[in-house]
Amino acid sequence: MLVHDPVDTPRPPAEANQIRQSLQARYDELAAEYEQAVLQSQVLRLVEVGDTAGDDQADSGTKTAERDTAQSLLRTILDRRAQFEHALTRLEEGTYGFCEGCGASIPVERLEIFPSATTCVTCKQTRERRAA
């Protein structure tokens, strides 16, 4: 893996601070969203435990689907939070904004849309083609 050498083009401190604040704010939002989803999941489980009398197959299937959806949501939020945590780490290391695949600068437009991006568009497309 190629890594950007921060000595070549150091990020101005004001810019790094602005990026850090933006990434941290999104990380904090995801952390709060995760806590809320955990609470909702716990309530769902309590309702399931206390309300099983008279359930038929359809009721059981619905409850299973709801539980699976809640678990999927939790995993998705955790994954997104980990992406932002990784972005914050890369910012501290001086590698944020540079492709982990080829070392090229990731376009600002891509980072504005997807702040936790770790690859340039070309490397991302290559990975997706290989996965297909």
C-alpha positions, -999 to +999 in steps of 0.1 A: +000+000+000+013+034-009+012+060+018+013+098+013+044+114+028+030+144+048+064+161+046+059+166+008+026+187+011+017+193+047-020+202+053-023+237+067-032+235+104-064+256+100-076+233+072-067+201+092-086+216+122-117+223+101-117+188+086-112+173+121-142+192+135-164+181+106-153+144+109-157+145+147-191+160+144-203+133+121-187+106+143-205+120+173-238+120+154-233+084+145-224+075+181-257+091+193-276+074+165-261+041+175-271+046+212-306+054+201-308+023+179-295+002+208-323+015+230-349+008+204-335-027+199-337-033+236-374-021+237-382-044+208-367-073+226-387-066+258-419-063+238-411-096+221-405-114+254-436-101+270-459-105+240-457-140+226-490-154+238-512-164+208-484-158+182-489-177+150-462-182+122-469-148+107-464-130+140-432-149+147-420-141+112-427-105+116-409-103+149-379-121+134-378-097+104-380-067+128-352-081+149-331-087+118-337-052+106-327-037+139-295-058+140-287-048+104-291-011+113-268-015+143-241-031+122-244-004+095-241+024+121-211+007+137-195+003+103-200+040+094-187+051+128-156+030+122-151+047+088-151+081+105-128+069+132-104+057+105-106+090+087-098+109+120-068+086+125-056+092+089-060+130+094-037+128+125-012+107+105-013+132+076-026+107+051-062+119+050-073+129+015-049+106-002-058+073-018-048+042+002-044+023-031-023+045-053-014+075-031-030+101-053-049+130-039-086+122-035-106+150-052-121+175-027-156+169-043-154+132-034-144+140+002-172+166+005-197+139-006-180+110+012-157+124+039-145+090+050-134+080+015-100+062+015-096+057-022-097+078-053-125+071-078-103+051-101-091+027-073-127+024-060-140+014-095-112-011-099-121-027-065-158-028-074-150-045-108-129-071-091-156-078-065-182-083-092 
